[in-house]
Amino acid sequence: MLAASPNPRRPPCLVVGGGFSGLSAALLLSRAGFPVEVVEGSSELGGLAGRVEFRGIACDLGSHRLHPAGLRAPVLAELAEEGMFLRRPRRGRLLLRGHAVPYPPRLLPLARALGPRRALATAAHLALRGVHPKWEAEENDGPEDVGFEEFVRRRVGPAAYEAFYRPYAEKVWGLPPDQLSQSVAKKRVSTSNPLRALQGGEFAYPRGGISELIQTLADKLRARGVVLRTDCAVEPGGHKGPVLWSGPLDGLVPTELEHRGLTLVFLAIPLSRVSSVDTWYAPEERFWFGRVSELGNFSPALRRVGETVLCVEIPQGGARPGLQYTGDRLPELVAQLATAGILPGGVHPIAAEQLFLPRVYPLYPRGWRAVWTDAMERVAQGGDVFPFGRQGLFLHCNLDHCAVIAAQLVDHLERGGTAAAWAGGADRFLGLRVRD
Ligand SMILES: Cc1cc2nc3c(=O)[nH]c(=O)nc-3n(C[C@H](O)[C@H](O)[C@H](O)COP(=O)(O)OP(=O)(O)OC[C@H]3O[C@@H](n4cnc5c(N)ncnc54)[C@H](O)[C@@H]3O)c2cc1C
């Protein structure tokens, strides 16, 4: 494709961050005639949609997939049109009280795993409460934040809360759930309409792994003559023209908002396949991990003859980020995987590698919204800087949300919108909900 000739009336834009948000925005800016340059602080493009090379396989940074509805988003729709995505049946398993429940859950196996008393109590609670499609819209981040615990209990009842939601929240966030905001439940845990969670379905996945999205966008940008710099961490000031900031919000203004991290442990298992399950979900305390995925089940391109790679996700929660799981803790981790029924007993990894991602889950304690609003107000006074993406807006969001936000930002700039107006309206993105 020919390089675009920038429109002389468009100011030069600097895109900070070469993750999915940054590259999507750069592509749309370039097409709209803005001169654009991308700077990425680390040595590789991709951010959370990047990859780690393990046993010759481009491994995602934790289990990623695209919800088919997300392929309607800008940029992703174009990539879908170009035939980038495989369609895969969802083959997840939720580990609950010694049962492996198909996930998205089916009623009968879920009831069996909960046990008759809990299943009846949950069914009765839902029947009394009513499965209302607007559950989340009610009490929508108004002045009263009832907290995660109260919010979820009201919706699914105490039995399901204790069996699944409480241990999950404690594992990921490392805070007593009554100290967490109800926003966590809205963004992360689907409590809107339990029946929706019972629909199976499929997901979309790039043949070469999630990082193929990044490679493809980078190729499109280079073909248009857009400069992509890596190893180039920048400060927000000093650029003449709009700065589109997908780096962390606290890189723009000091704030108390913080993230929880995630340790990824990649294990090479000497079997051609462990099972047909793509992702195991493990909310219970007895397992260090919250999720385990088998990469070869996402795409045949991620398989290797005679071995298969598991990605074990261990949320930071209350644990110290420095814990090493590939040394002395490895036998215990392998034993837990066997107890969970993920690894056959007696099978040991032939290689293991660990990575810690420090900024994965934005931590939303009760009262966080006021802190966020204050930070945005200060950003709005800071000149020609436009925060966007998961880090810039301190969001818990999916790739398709990132694409929508990037497109809205480019549209805002095309219309000559100011940074103050952008930051002032950014709270509309706070209601985005993660689709797992
Ligand atoms: C474990 C896990 C599972 C996920 N699963 C899914 C899923 O199944 N489906 C889905 O749709 N989404 C999923 N996501 C979410 C998705 O990965 C993110 O929403 C998306 O990748 C965020 O992109 P981003 O560009 O906004 O942010 P990031 O990827 O965080 O990119 C920000 C970039 O900015 C760079 N940067 C920061 N500061 C500076 C600076 N000062 N100068 C220059 N560069 C800087 C960083 O190095 C980084 O590359 C998952 C995420 C994780 C971690």
The ligand as an SDF file (V2000), in Angstrom:
LIG
                    3D

 53 58  0  0  0  0  0  0  0  0999 V2000
   -3.9590  -12.0430   31.0950 C   0  0  0  0  0  0  0  0  0  0  0  0
   -4.7750  -11.1850   30.1640 C   0  0  0  0  0  0  0  0  0  0  0  0
   -5.8200  -11.7550   29.4600 C   0  0  0  0  0  0  0  0  0  0  0  0
   -6.5790  -10.9660   28.6070 C   0  0  0  0  0  0  0  0  0  0  0  0
   -7.5670  -11.5710   27.8910 N   0  0  0  0  0  0  0  0  0  0  0  0
   -8.2320  -10.8520   26.9760 C   0  0  0  0  0  0  0  0  0  0  0  0
   -9.1800  -11.4850   26.1470 C   0  0  0  0  0  0  0  0  0  0  0  0
   -9.4100  -12.7070   26.2540 O   0  0  0  0  0  0  0  0  0  0  0  0
   -9.8370  -10.7350   25.2100 N   0  0  0  0  0  0  0  0  0  0  0  0
   -9.5980   -9.4050   25.0730 C   0  0  0  0  0  0  0  0  0  0  0  0
  -10.2000   -8.7740   24.2010 O   0  0  0  0  0  0  0  0  0  0  0  0
   -8.7020   -8.7590   25.8590 N   0  0  0  0  0  0  0  0  0  0  0  0
   -8.0130   -9.4550   26.8050 C   0  0  0  0  0  0  0  0  0  0  0  0
   -7.0890   -8.8350   27.5980 N   0  0  0  0  0  0  0  0  0  0  0  0
   -6.9870   -7.3670   27.5510 C   0  0  0  0  0  0  0  0  0  0  0  0
   -6.0910   -6.8420   26.4350 C   0  0  0  0  0  0  0  0  0  0  0  0
   -4.8670   -7.5330   26.3800 O   0  0  0  0  0  0  0  0  0  0  0  0
   -5.7950   -5.3620   26.7500 C   0  0  0  0  0  0  0  0  0  0  0  0
   -7.0030   -4.6800   26.9800 O   0  0  0  0  0  0  0  0  0  0  0  0
   -5.0720   -4.6520   25.6240 C   0  0  0  0  0  0  0  0  0  0  0  0
   -3.9810   -5.4030   25.1430 O   0  0  0  0  0  0  0  0  0  0  0  0
   -4.5920   -3.2970   26.1580 C   0  0  0  0  0  0  0  0  0  0  0  0
   -3.9370   -2.5960   25.1360 O   0  0  0  0  0  0  0  0  0  0  0  0
   -3.3890   -1.1200   25.3730 P   0  0  0  0  0  0  0  0  0  0  0  0
   -2.6010   -0.7730   24.1790 O   0  0  0  0  0  0  0  0  0  0  0  0
   -4.5010   -0.2200   25.7770 O   0  0  0  0  0  0  0  0  0  0  0  0
   -2.4570   -1.2200   26.6590 O   0  0  0  0  0  0  0  0  0  0  0  0
   -1.0770   -1.9670   26.8390 P   0  0  0  0  0  0  0  0  0  0  0  0
   -1.1060   -3.2590   26.1240 O   0  0  0  0  0  0  0  0  0  0  0  0
   -0.7850   -1.9630   28.2820 O   0  0  0  0  0  0  0  0  0  0  0  0
   -0.0390   -1.0330   26.0650 O   0  0  0  0  0  0  0  0  0  0  0  0
    0.5060    0.1410   26.6070 C   0  0  0  0  0  0  0  0  0  0  0  0
    1.9020    0.2750   26.0090 C   0  0  0  0  0  0  0  0  0  0  0  0
    2.4580    1.5320   26.3930 O   0  0  0  0  0  0  0  0  0  0  0  0
    3.8390    1.3470   26.6360 C   0  0  0  0  0  0  0  0  0  0  0  0
    4.2860    2.4650   27.4740 N   0  0  0  0  0  0  0  0  0  0  0  0
    3.9350    2.7390   28.7530 C   0  0  0  0  0  0  0  0  0  0  0  0
    4.5240    3.8760   29.1830 N   0  0  0  0  0  0  0  0  0  0  0  0
    5.2360    4.3550   28.1470 C   0  0  0  0  0  0  0  0  0  0  0  0
    6.0520    5.5150   27.9590 C   0  0  0  0  0  0  0  0  0  0  0  0
    6.2490    6.4230   28.9310 N   0  0  0  0  0  0  0  0  0  0  0  0
    6.6400    5.7030   26.7550 N   0  0  0  0  0  0  0  0  0  0  0  0
    6.4680    4.8000   25.7460 C   0  0  0  0  0  0  0  0  0  0  0  0
    5.7020    3.6910   25.8740 N   0  0  0  0  0  0  0  0  0  0  0  0
    5.0980    3.4690   27.0500 C   0  0  0  0  0  0  0  0  0  0  0  0
    3.8900    0.0010   27.3350 C   0  0  0  0  0  0  0  0  0  0  0  0
    5.1900   -0.5620   27.2720 O   0  0  0  0  0  0  0  0  0  0  0  0
    2.8630   -0.7860   26.5300 C   0  0  0  0  0  0  0  0  0  0  0  0
    3.4550   -1.4520   25.4200 O   0  0  0  0  0  0  0  0  0  0  0  0
   -6.3120   -9.5840   28.4680 C   0  0  0  0  0  0  0  0  0  0  0  0
   -5.2450   -9.0200   29.1820 C   0  0  0  0  0  0  0  0  0  0  0  0
   -4.4810   -9.8080   30.0230 C   0  0  0  0  0  0  0  0  0  0  0  0
   -3.3200   -9.2180   30.7370 C   0  0  0  0  0  0  0  0  0  0  0  0
  1  2  1  0
  2  3  1  0
  2 52  2  0
  3  4  2  0
  4  5  1  0
  4 50  1  0
  5  6  2  0
  6  7  1  0
  6 13  1  0
  7  8  2  0
  7  9  1  0
  9 10  1  0
 10 11  2  0
 10 12  1  0
 12 13  2  0
 13 14  1  0
 14 15  1  0
 14 50  1  0
 15 16  1  0
 16 17  1  0
 16 18  1  0
 18 19  1  0
 18 20  1  0
 20 21  1  0
 20 22  1  0
 22 23  1  0
 23 24  1  0
 24 25  2  0
 24 26  1  0
 24 27  1  0
 27 28  1  0
 28 29  2  0
 28 30  1  0
 28 31  1  0
 31 32  1  0
 32 33  1  0
 33 34  1  0
 33 48  1  0
 34 35  1  0
 35 36  1  0
 35 46  1  0
 36 37  1  0
 36 45  1  0
 37 38  2  0
 38 39  1  0
 39 40  1  0
 39 45  2  0
 40 41  1  0
 40 42  2  0
 42 43  1  0
 43 44  2  0
 44 45  1  0
 46 47  1  0
 46 48  1  0
 48 49  1  0
 50 51  2  0
 51 52  1  0
 52 53  1  0
M  END
$$$$
